[in-house]
Amino acid sequence: MSSRPARFDRGHTDDLMSFLTAGPSPYHAVAAAAERLEKAGFRQVLETDAWDAATSPAAASGTGGRYVLRGGAIIAWYVPEGAQAHTPFRIVGAHTDSPNLRVKPLPDTGSYGWRQIAVEVYGGTLLNTWLDRDLGLAGRLSLRDGSHRLVNVDRPLLRVPQLAVHLDRSVNTDGLKLDRQRHMQPIWGLGDVEEGDLIRFLEQEAGIDEGEVTGWDLMVHAIEAPAYLGRDRELLAGPRMDNLISVHAGTAALAAVAAADGDLPFIPVLAAFDHEENGSQSDTGADGPLLGSVLERTVFARGGTFEDRARAFAGTICLSSDTGHAVHPNYGERHDPTHHPRANGGPILKVNVNQRYATDGSGRAVFAAACEKAGVPWQTFVSNNAMPCGTTIGPITAARHGIQTVDIGVAILSMHSARELCGADDPYLLANALVSFLTV
Ligand code: ZN
């Protein structure tokens, strides 16, 4: 049996696999990021507290690591010794959400003796990838007293059954046609439909008294664990790689920079937003005020003025990290003829002159310098002119805050599938590039 040469640190990828499993919803993903940051000495700051040193025990004005959690978003930063009010930021941006199926307000439904859960389609998911998989259910429960609890049923609970080929004779020649309303409702048992059944079940799962849950944000996830794949185990298969690879790498990089406690001329930041998959317009999305509000408050907490805030933002750079498309062996013609990102070829720089990506030549030079310093190979991605280009939080961050932004990421296959695929080395290479960016 051949074993894979130990070219890169498997520890990072092993930890990523735990992170993917721990993050079936954006709420779980930010909790997993916060747990890692706490271990690295970061402390949570509440947005509702005063942030000046005199009044807040959290002392957001002081040196060290802090983070803010809001719903499925996290903003974390590390203030080095000697930071001034006008010290600029170096930001790693990412998003915590992934396309999936989400529970409707009246979830209990069914037909012909099957109990089903009513779901909406979230983001641009590949619908067919949810068929015939063992699915779990996870998310946030909101209680009568105003508190929230996370719930994660991480065992086979649901299934969206595909129609048998005998009843759909042309499926293999004409393709699978799925109606988002009629064909995507998972089954979860047998018997009569009972109103309130799902929420009562989840109250039991979470150890909450019956009737206490009055709100919920719940979503379906594929429960199969991430796995190394391939002849030499050089690939990684798993859920939510778009974009928990970046959230994980950004968290690891920020923790590493804090541990090194170097003399930095900027304040390293991780900004991981929710709702990227449907356009980022929410109070926890990149098109909301969250990042700007947090960064401004850190400036003012250090005694800064509006002038200091303007100076800090003008000197700030953001690396917006999100997944991109690796060249597909069976569909090479869909890619640009000369730009072919490869798995394990290192992180990709994403370019689109129409500003679907925020990268320009100056940003390219910033990324090139970070990779060069880290000894990390990197590649470029640009769309085939005949294909519409995707987008991400990069252009939004650039436009909303006036911050120089560079779009980068990891090249994967099967983007927006319930189970995606990447090179097993690329997440580690990305993390190394991010550490370099946050310390250059
Ligand atoms: Zn993404």
Boltz pocket constraint, residues with backbone or C-beta under 6 A from the ligand:
constraints:
  - pocket:
      binder: B
      contacts: [[A, 95], [A, 97], [A, 242], [A, 243], [A, 276], [A, 322], [A, 323], [A, 392]]
      max_distance: 6.0
